[in-house]
Amino acid sequence: MQVRAGNAWRGAVRVMLLAGLLTGCSEAAPTEEKDRDATVSASADGAGGTVAASGGTLGGAGSACELPVTFDIAEDWTAEAVDGGSAESGAGASSSDGSDGELAEDITDALLHQGPVTLACEIDAKPAGNIGFIRVWTGDPGEDDARAVLKAFVAAESGASKEAYRTFTTGDGLDGVEVEYLYTSEILDETKKERALTVVTPDGPVVLHLGGLDTEEHEEMLPAYELAKRTVRGD
């Protein structure tokens, strides 16, 4: 019952996040319609895919998000660290309100935790002209390999289906696993593509997840995701 409840909250929180994204987008909407062919400065890579131009490296000491790995983020994307501890403290502070406090705690848990990992960093595409994030999740060291961690991450997302897993190796020889899948929102009655990858480091597993407002936005942001994938390495 706890798993089902957590998945239900995660779906509800997705809707609230979507509403927030749309509100933020309307407030900062450009005066002209976005050119969908020019949202990302990109170049073709050797595998026939597309990789965004780099806007700097994230994950090292002194960067916006200090992580167990480093990787490049696309030009104009902005990163912000997520402090799970402070969010939990905020939920606990309202626990004296009874059901309201429990509601806040459930929402916080759905936002910050998915399977074996905790949200650590959000990389926002809005400054580059898209609606979506690359979210970075981290976990404690353990015995699970990258595939097991990634499967647990996807299993915790209610509405995920048609998962396709594959392995890859980073530039510095770090083994990883990637998944493409569909996410269906029962509330919005919409289905869209999502994908994620996992690498395991001595400091624990790291998951990079790319969602998006819809499949079109998701596919437009793929060059930024591919840049992160091609440049990820152990810190």
Helices and strands as residue ranges (DSSP letters): H 2-27, E 42-44, E 50-52, E 54-58, E 69-74, E 78-81, H 84-93, G 95-97, H 99-112, E 113-114, E 117-124, G 126-128, E 133-138, H 146-155, E 160-169, E 175-185, E 190-201, E 204-210, H 215-231, E 233-234
